[in-house]
């Protein structure tokens, strides 16, 4: 009996030591993570400037993610998701990302080409039944998915303003026919397809209709089941679901006043809600094109094609397929920016260095926050490039 008691005591002591070792190990690991962040000059700089910029520009909150070597290095939350309740921004806070929606929706459209439902260079209009491009002096047969995704299809309607949440949405056909409140402009040809770069949210609305007709599914449902869930983007949706609303930031106008969320018929062009974690993961995949993580959503060679420039370009812009080339501060990056009332976002990638910065803001003045953050990132990137030479 004494032997049994002594054995039990020994076993208990052993377990206690093992548990304490595990606790100290985890604590040490967390401490190391904290030390790494607090000693990362870029993290510290963005933390300080971000807090100042959000307050100065009536932007309650921001979420920032840094990509290094093709992986998420860190995520930083700044300020408030909601001012009245003092609810802080977290990595799980939902933001609308405006026209960055086009970048993600392009993955859905390109998946159609991999499934052989659509050819990149076939005329789009004959594949539609619910709506057709209006007759024009320009050649409608030259409007292809490749040109739509690269803003070289010659189509009208730069962007969309959306509607207040709770209002009845237009159908896709009504939107394409120009019944939107913001501009009342039909989607039609304004130049010969393939002759110039001209940004067109209207083109992405045509592509949204094409996807729905080819799959017999709503755009939202198709993107959820075929893009978001396979990629592990569980907190992304082209609709304001009850779950999304529960975790959403509040949108604020340029004066810092709360505004209602905007809802969009033209979801592919401007209607995506997501978190910084989901969007940063998407950025990782755009850089690494890791087949295992892509989970057969797209082939790596398809993403590589999307990230290559499509001619023609101009002084006004240059695009791949969904991805845009940007040239802020004389540095060429790949990605997109997005603006809707109460929201502002930016995603910049530098493929050669496998680097990126993503910033989401819940304020109309968000560009006054993300642009200085971009400048800080660019400064460190240039320093790293110079050092590596």
Secondary structure per residue as TSV (DSSP state, phi and psi in degrees):
chain	resnum	aa	ss	phi	psi
A	1	X	-	360.0	-43.4
A	2	X	H	-60.4	-38.0
A	3	X	H	-62.9	-41.1
A	4	X	H	-64.8	-44.8
A	5	X	H	-63.4	-44.4
A	6	X	H	-62.5	-39.0
A	7	X	H	-64.3	-42.6
A	8	X	H	-63.4	-42.0
A	9	X	H	-63.0	-42.4
A	10	X	H	-62.3	-42.8
A	11	X	H	-63.1	-42.3
A	12	X	H	-64.4	-42.7
A	13	X	H	-63.3	-42.4
A	14	X	H	-60.0	-45.5
A	15	X	H	-61.3	-42.5
A	16	X	H	-62.4	-43.3
A	17	X	H	-63.7	-43.3
A	18	X	H	-62.5	-42.0
A	19	X	H	-63.3	-45.3
A	20	X	H	-62.5	-38.8
A	21	X	H	-63.0	-40.3
A	22	X	H	-66.1	-43.5
A	23	X	H	-61.3	-47.6
A	24	X	H	-64.1	-36.3
A	25	X	H	-63.3	-47.4
A	26	X	H	-63.7	-42.6
A	27	X	H	-62.3	-41.6
A	28	X	H	-64.2	-40.4
A	29	X	H	-62.6	-44.6
A	30	X	H	-64.0	-40.6
A	31	X	H	-62.4	-40.8
A	32	X	H	-63.3	-40.4
A	33	X	H	-61.1	-44.5
A	34	X	H	-63.0	-42.7
A	35	X	H	-62.7	-42.3
A	36	X	H	-60.3	-41.0
A	37	X	H	-68.9	-46.5
A	38	X	H	-71.0	-17.6
A	39	X	T	-100.4	-0.7
A	40	X	-	-80.6	110.2
A	41	X	H	-56.4	-36.3
A	42	X	H	-68.3	-42.0
A	43	X	H	-58.4	-47.9
A	44	X	H	-63.5	-43.0
A	45	X	H	-63.6	-44.8
A	46	X	H	-69.0	-37.0
A	47	X	H	-59.0	-45.4
A	48	X	H	-70.9	-51.6
A	49	X	H	-68.3	-35.3
A	50	X	H	-62.0	-42.3
A	51	X	H	-64.1	-38.9
A	52	X	H	-71.1	-43.6
A	53	X	H	-67.4	-38.4
A	54	X	H	-65.4	-43.5
A	55	X	H	-66.5	-44.6
A	56	X	H	-63.1	-32.3
A	57	X	T	-110.6	19.3
A	58	X	T	57.6	36.4
A	59	X	-	-112.5	106.3
A	60	X	-	-59.4	-38.4
A	61	X	E	-149.8	165.7
A	62	X	E	-152.8	151.7
A	63	X	E	-125.5	134.3
A	64	X	E	-128.1	137.0
A	65	X	E	-129.0	137.2
A	66	X	E	-110.6	133.2
A	67	X	E	-107.3	126.1
A	68	X	E	-130.9	134.9
A	69	X	T	53.7	35.3
A	70	X	T	77.3	8.2
A	71	X	E	-129.9	156.1
A	72	X	E	-67.8	117.0
A	73	X	E	-82.9	-43.8
A	74	X	E	-164.6	160.1
A	75	X	E	-125.4	136.3
A	76	X	E	-126.1	135.3
A	77	X	E	-111.9	131.4
A	78	X	E	-127.4	130.7
A	79	X	E	73.0	-148.9
A	80	X	E	-117.2	138.6
A	81	X	E	-75.7	-31.4
A	82	X	E	-145.3	124.5
A	83	X	T	-71.8	-42.5
A	84	X	T	-61.1	-42.1
A	85	X	T	-94.7	-3.3
A	86	X	T	58.3	32.1
A	87	X	E	-73.8	120.9
A	88	X	E	-77.3	154.5
A	89	X	-	-70.6	139.2
A	90	X	-	-131.7	177.9
A	91	X	T	-69.3	-11.4
A	92	X	T	-103.3	3.9
A	93	X	-	-71.0	135.9
A	94	X	B	-87.6	132.9
A	95	X	E	-127.7	147.4
A	96	X	E	-81.7	141.6
A	97	X	-	-117.6	17.6
A	98	X	T	53.9	-131.4
A	99	X	T	-74.5	-6.6
A	100	X	H	-63.8	-18.6
A	101	X	H	-51.9	-36.3
A	102	X	H	-61.1	-37.2
A	103	X	H	-62.8	-43.1
A	104	X	H	-77.6	-40.4
A	105	X	H	-62.8	-29.1
A	106	X	H	-61.2	-29.6
A	107	X	H	-64.4	-38.0
A	108	X	H	-65.6	-43.1
A	109	X	H	-65.8	-39.5
A	110	X	H	-71.0	-27.3
A	111	X	H	-63.7	-32.5
A	112	X	H	-60.0	-36.6
A	113	X	H	-71.0	-36.0
A	114	X	H	-67.8	-31.1
A	115	X	T	-83.0	1.3
A	116	X	T	62.3	28.7
A	117	X	S	-86.6	-24.6
A	118	X	S	-142.5	142.9
A	119	X	-	-100.1	137.5
A	120	X	T	-57.6	-34.2
A	121	X	T	-111.3	14.2
A	122	X	S	-84.8	150.3
A	123	X	B	-59.6	134.3
A	124	X	S	-79.4	-40.5
A	125	X	G	-56.9	-41.9
A	126	X	G	-65.3	-17.4
A	127	X	G	-83.6	-6.8
A	128	X	-	-98.9	147.5
A	129	X	S	-124.7	-30.8
A	130	X	S	-78.5	-18.8
A	131	X	-	-162.0	150.9
A	132	X	-	-134.4	151.3
A	133	X	-	-59.4	136.3
A	134	X	-	-61.0	151.3
A	135	X	-	-59.8	149.0
A	136	X	-	-154.8	161.6
A	137	X	S	-72.4	-15.3
A	138	X	S	-94.3	161.9
A	139	X	-	-84.5	105.6
A	140	X	G	-64.4	-26.8
A	141	X	G	-68.6	-12.1
A	142	X	G	-91.0	-1.1
A	143	X	-	-81.4	107.3
A	144	X	B	-119.4	167.0
A	145	X	H	-63.9	-38.4
A	146	X	H	-58.0	-44.0
A	147	X	H	-73.5	-35.4
A	148	X	H	-62.1	-47.1
A	149	X	H	-71.6	-19.1
A	150	X	T	-105.2	8.1
A	151	X	T	59.3	36.0
A	152	X	-	-120.6	17.4
A	153	X	S	-86.5	-5.6
A	154	X	-	76.0	23.5
A	155	X	B	-96.0	156.7
A	156	X	-	-88.7	-175.1
A	157	X	-	67.5	95.7
A	158	X	-	-63.9	-52.2
A	159	X	-	-152.4	178.2
A	160	X	-	-128.1	148.0
A	161	X	-	-97.7	-16.3
A	162	X	-	74.1	-174.9
A	163	X	E	-130.7	159.3
A	164	X	E	-64.4	141.2
A	165	X	T	-58.8	136.7
A	166	X	T	101.9	-14.2
A	167	X	S	-87.5	162.9
A	168	X	-	-79.7	126.3
A	169	X	-	-79.4	149.2
A	170	X	-	-70.8	159.0
A	171	X	-	-77.3	164.0
A	172	X	H	-58.2	-41.4
A	173	X	H	-63.0	-41.1
A	174	X	H	-63.8	-41.7
A	175	X	H	-62.4	-47.9
A	176	X	H	-61.5	-27.7
A	177	X	T	-86.8	6.0
A	178	X	T	88.0	25.7
A	179	X	-	-91.5	12.2
A	180	X	-	-70.6	146.2
A	181	X	T	-71.3	-30.5
A	182	X	T	-69.3	-49.1
A	183	X	T	-128.9	-17.5
A	184	X	-	57.4	28.6
A	185	X	-	-104.4	130.0
A	186	X	-	-70.5	155.9
A	187	X	-	-84.3	116.4
A	188	X	-	-151.9	170.2
A	189	X	B	-78.0	131.2
A	190	X	S	-117.9	-5.6
A	191	X	S	-157.3	165.3
A	192	X	-	-67.4	124.7
A	193	X	T	-55.1	137.2
A	194	X	T	85.4	7.1
A	195	X	S	-108.4	-16.8
A	196	X	-	-158.5	158.2
A	197	X	-	-89.2	124.5
A	198	X	-	-147.9	109.5
A	199	X	-	-56.8	129.6
A	200	X	-	-142.0	105.5
A	201	X	H	-66.9	-29.0
A	202	X	H	-58.5	-37.7
A	203	X	H	-61.3	-39.3
A	204	X	H	-69.4	-26.2
A	205	X	H	-71.5	-36.0
A	206	X	H	-62.4	-43.2
A	207	X	H	-64.6	-36.0
A	208	X	H	-61.3	-43.7
A	209	X	H	-63.2	-41.4
A	210	X	H	-59.6	-44.3
A	211	X	H	-61.9	-44.2
A	212	X	H	-63.5	-39.9
A	213	X	H	-70.8	-36.9
A	214	X	H	-76.5	-25.9
A	215	X	H	-107.8	-12.6
A	216	X	T	57.5	33.8
A	217	X	S	-132.5	158.3
A	218	X	-	-69.5	152.2
A	219	X	H	-58.3	-43.5
A	220	X	H	-60.3	-46.7
A	221	X	H	-64.6	-44.0
A	222	X	H	-61.9	-45.8
A	223	X	H	-64.7	-38.7
A	224	X	I	-62.3	-50.1
A	225	X	I	-79.9	-27.3
A	226	X	I	-108.5	-15.5
A	227	X	I	-120.9	-60.6
A	228	X	I	-66.7	-53.2
A	229	X	H	-64.3	-44.6
A	230	X	H	-62.4	-28.9
A	231	X	H	-87.1	-3.5
A	232	X	T	80.1	16.2
A	233	X	-	-90.3	73.7
A	234	X	T	-78.5	-9.8
A	235	X	T	-116.6	36.0
A	236	X	-	-126.3	136.1
A	237	X	B	-158.0	147.7
A	238	X	S	-87.3	8.9
A	239	X	S	-131.1	155.9
A	240	X	-	-88.0	81.8
A	241	X	-	-72.0	166.8
A	242	X	H	-59.7	-39.3
A	243	X	H	-64.8	-40.6
A	244	X	H	-65.0	-42.0
A	245	X	H	-63.2	-37.1
A	246	X	H	-63.2	-29.6
A	247	X	T	-109.9	11.2
A	248	X	B	-82.1	146.9
A	249	X	-	-71.5	159.8
A	250	X	-	-89.2	138.2
A	251	X	E	-85.4	144.6
A	252	X	E	-132.7	140.1
A	253	X	-	-79.4	-174.3
A	254	X	T	-65.3	-19.2
A	255	X	T	-96.1	3.4
A	256	X	S	84.2	17.0
A	257	X	-	-94.5	138.9
A	258	X	E	-66.4	143.0
A	259	X	E	-130.3	157.4
A	260	X	-	-68.7	148.4
A	261	X	-	-63.0	146.2
A	262	X	E	-93.6	140.9
A	263	X	E	-117.9	152.1
A	264	X	-	-132.2	132.1
A	265	X	S	-68.3	-38.9
A	266	X	-	-86.1	63.7
A	267	X	H	-63.1	-41.1
A	268	X	H	-60.8	-32.2
A	269	X	H	-83.0	-33.9
A	270	X	H	-153.7	5.8
A	271	X	-	-107.6	21.3
A	272	X	-	-89.5	134.6
A	273	X	E	-109.5	137.3
A	274	X	E	-159.2	177.4
A	275	X	-	-109.4	165.1
A	276	X	H	-64.2	-33.9
A	277	X	H	-65.9	-45.5
A	278	X	H	-64.3	-45.7
A	279	X	H	-70.1	-34.7
A	280	X	H	-66.7	-36.4
A	281	X	H	-65.2	-40.7
A	282	X	H	-59.7	-40.3
A	283	X	H	-63.9	-40.7
A	284	X	H	-55.9	-47.7
A	285	X	H	-65.6	-33.0
A	286	X	H	-65.3	-29.6
A	287	X	H	-88.1	-50.0
A	288	X	H	-84.3	-31.4
A	289	X	-	51.8	42.3
A	290	X	-	-70.3	115.3
A	291	X	H	-56.6	-37.3
A	292	X	H	-64.0	-44.7
A	293	X	H	-75.5	-27.4
A	294	X	H	-68.0	-24.4
A	295	X	T	52.7	39.8
A	296	X	T	65.7	15.0
A	297	X	S	-66.4	-49.7
A	298	X	S	-141.9	154.3
A	299	X	-	-78.4	146.4
A	300	X	H	-54.2	-37.6
A	301	X	H	-68.3	-27.2
A	302	X	H	-68.4	-43.4
A	303	X	H	-64.6	-40.6
A	304	X	H	-59.4	-40.8
A	305	X	H	-62.9	-41.1
A	306	X	H	-64.3	-27.9
A	307	X	T	-92.0	5.8
A	308	X	S	-98.6	143.2
A	309	X	-	-65.7	144.6
A	310	X	E	-112.3	129.8
A	311	X	E	-84.6	150.1
A	312	X	E	-86.1	159.5
A	313	X	E	-119.0	-179.5
A	314	X	E	-156.6	-179.8
A	315	X	T	-64.9	-19.8
A	316	X	T	-83.3	-23.7
A	317	X	E	172.5	168.8
A	318	X	E	-153.4	138.2
A	319	X	E	-137.5	156.9
A	320	X	S	-94.9	-140.0
A	321	X	S	-102.5	93.1
A	322	X	S	91.7	-41.9
A	323	X	-	-78.6	140.6
A	324	X	E	-110.6	145.9
A	325	X	E	-92.5	129.9
A	326	X	E	-122.9	154.8
A	327	X	E	-138.1	60.3
A	328	X	E	-83.8	136.2
A	329	X	T	58.9	29.6
A	330	X	T	71.4	18.5
A	331	X	E	-121.8	124.9
A	332	X	E	-84.7	121.3
A	333	X	E	-126.2	171.2
A	334	X	E	-121.2	142.1
A	335	X	E	153.0	-132.3
A	336	X	E	-173.3	159.1
A	337	X	E	-120.4	164.9
A	338	X	E	-150.6	138.2
A	339	X	E	-137.4	127.4
A	340	X	E	-134.6	164.2
A	341	X	T	-55.8	121.2
A	342	X	T	88.2	-1.7
A	343	X	E	-140.1	151.1
A	344	X	E	-156.3	139.9
A	345	X	E	-151.7	158.9
A	346	X	E	-151.5	143.0
A	347	X	E	-136.4	115.7
A	348	X	E	-120.4	132.8
A	349	X	E	-125.5	139.4
A	350	X	E	-117.6	97.4
A	351	X	G	-61.7	-40.3
A	352	X	G	-58.1	-34.9
A	353	X	G	-101.0	1.8
A	354	X	T	55.6	43.5
A	355	X	E	-119.3	160.8
A	356	X	E	-169.2	160.8
A	357	X	E	-138.2	134.6
A	358	X	E	-127.9	132.6
A	359	X	E	-133.8	128.6
A	360	X	E	-118.9	134.2
A	361	X	E	-131.9	145.7
A	362	X	S	-104.8	50.7
A	363	X	B	-153.2	147.0
A	364	X	T	-62.9	-25.9
A	365	X	T	-89.9	21.4
A	366	X	T	-61.0	-25.4
A	367	X	H	-64.5	-24.8
A	368	X	H	-75.8	-10.4
A	369	X	H	-99.0	-50.8
A	370	X	H	-72.3	-27.4
A	371	X	H	-67.7	-46.0
A	372	X	H	-61.7	-33.4
A	373	X	H	-66.4	-41.4
A	374	X	H	-58.2	-43.5
A	375	X	H	-61.6	-39.6
A	376	X	H	-64.3	-44.5
A	377	X	H	-61.1	-44.6
A	378	X	H	-62.5	-38.8
A	379	X	H	-60.6	-45.7
A	380	X	H	-69.0	-34.1
A	381	X	H	-66.6	-42.6
A	382	X	H	-66.0	-39.2
A	383	X	H	-62.0	-41.8
A	384	X	H	-65.2	-41.4
A	385	X	H	-63.5	-40.8
A	386	X	H	-66.6	-40.1
A	387	X	H	-66.6	-33.6
A	388	X	H	-81.1	-9.7
A	389	X	-	-74.0	360.0
